[in-house]
């Protein structure tokens, strides 16, 4: 099994799963009318967790020595990393909005 497949949430499938989790959170929050402090906290923490995986991939790619030309990943991993990072940032923003709504209500 290749190193890319053994990395859990930092693999291609893991990044797709994190992006889907961000979409699910966004859909749930778009239908929730009442602002809750815990909804906002969950959103910020989930967004930070989602952003941590692509950030770790970026750091790994910066420090990894590429000796063979066949080691080039192509366009899919950077695209998935960018998509997951964007999804995480959006979830952080949604969580922050929920926190400010909850603070205004109370």
C-alpha positions as CSV (number, residue, x, y, z in Angstrom):
1,X,0.0,0.0,0.0
2,X,1.4,3.4,-0.9
3,X,2.2,6.1,1.6
4,X,-0.6,8.3,0.3
5,X,-3.2,5.7,1.1
6,X,-2.0,5.0,4.6
7,X,-2.2,8.5,5.9
8,X,-5.9,8.4,7.1
9,X,-7.6,11.8,7.0
10,X,-4.7,13.3,5.0
11,X,-5.3,10.9,2.1
12,X,-7.4,11.8,-0.9
13,X,-10.4,9.9,0.4
14,X,-9.9,11.5,3.8
15,X,-9.9,15.0,2.3
16,X,-13.1,14.2,0.4
17,X,-14.7,13.0,3.6
18,X,-13.7,16.2,5.5
19,X,-15.1,18.3,2.7
20,X,-18.4,16.4,2.8
21,X,-18.5,16.9,6.6
22,X,-18.1,20.6,6.0
23,X,-20.9,20.6,3.5
24,X,-23.2,18.7,5.9
25,X,-22.4,21.1,8.7
26,X,-23.1,24.0,6.3
27,X,-26.5,22.5,5.3
28,X,-27.5,21.9,8.9
29,X,-26.5,25.4,10.0
30,X,-28.4,26.9,7.0
31,X,-31.7,25.3,8.3
32,X,-31.2,26.1,12.0
33,X,-33.1,29.2,12.9
34,X,-32.2,29.5,16.6
35,X,-28.6,30.5,17.2
36,X,-26.8,28.4,19.8
37,X,-23.4,29.0,21.5
38,X,-22.5,25.3,21.1
39,X,-23.4,25.3,17.4
40,X,-20.8,28.1,16.9
41,X,-18.2,26.4,19.0
42,X,-18.7,23.1,17.1
43,X,-18.4,25.0,13.8
44,X,-15.1,26.7,14.8
45,X,-13.5,23.6,16.1
46,X,-14.7,21.5,13.1
47,X,-13.4,24.1,10.7
48,X,-10.0,24.2,12.5
49,X,-9.8,20.4,12.3
50,X,-10.7,20.4,8.6
51,X,-8.0,23.1,7.9
52,X,-5.4,21.3,9.9
53,X,-5.3,18.3,7.5
54,X,-4.5,20.2,4.3
55,X,-2.0,22.4,6.2
56,X,-0.2,19.3,7.4
57,X,-0.1,18.1,3.8
58,X,1.4,21.4,2.6
59,X,4.1,21.3,5.3
60,X,4.9,17.7,4.4
61,X,5.2,18.6,0.7
62,X,7.5,21.5,1.5
63,X,9.9,19.4,3.6
64,X,9.7,16.2,1.6
65,X,12.7,15.5,-0.6
66,X,11.6,14.6,-4.1
67,X,14.4,12.6,-5.6
68,X,12.4,10.7,-8.3
69,X,10.5,12.3,-11.1
70,X,7.8,9.7,-10.8
71,X,6.9,10.9,-7.4
72,X,5.0,13.9,-8.7
73,X,1.4,13.6,-7.4
74,X,-0.3,15.4,-10.3
75,X,-3.2,17.9,-10.0
76,X,-5.7,16.0,-7.8
77,X,-4.0,16.1,-4.3
78,X,-3.3,19.9,-4.5
79,X,-6.9,20.5,-5.7
80,X,-8.4,18.4,-2.9
81,X,-6.1,20.1,-0.4
82,X,-7.3,23.6,-1.6
83,X,-10.9,22.5,-1.6
84,X,-10.7,21.1,1.9
85,X,-8.9,24.2,3.1
86,X,-11.6,26.5,1.6
87,X,-14.4,24.3,3.1
88,X,-12.7,24.5,6.5
89,X,-12.4,28.3,6.3
90,X,-16.1,28.6,5.4
91,X,-17.0,26.4,8.3
92,X,-15.0,28.6,10.6
93,X,-16.8,31.6,9.3
94,X,-20.2,29.9,9.8
95,X,-19.3,29.0,13.3
96,X,-18.2,32.5,14.1
97,X,-21.5,33.9,12.7
98,X,-23.3,31.4,15.0
99,X,-21.3,32.6,18.0
100,X,-22.1,36.2,17.3
101,X,-25.8,35.4,16.8
102,X,-25.9,33.6,20.1
103,X,-24.1,36.5,21.8
104,X,-26.7,38.9,20.5
105,X,-29.6,36.8,21.6
106,X,-28.4,36.4,25.1
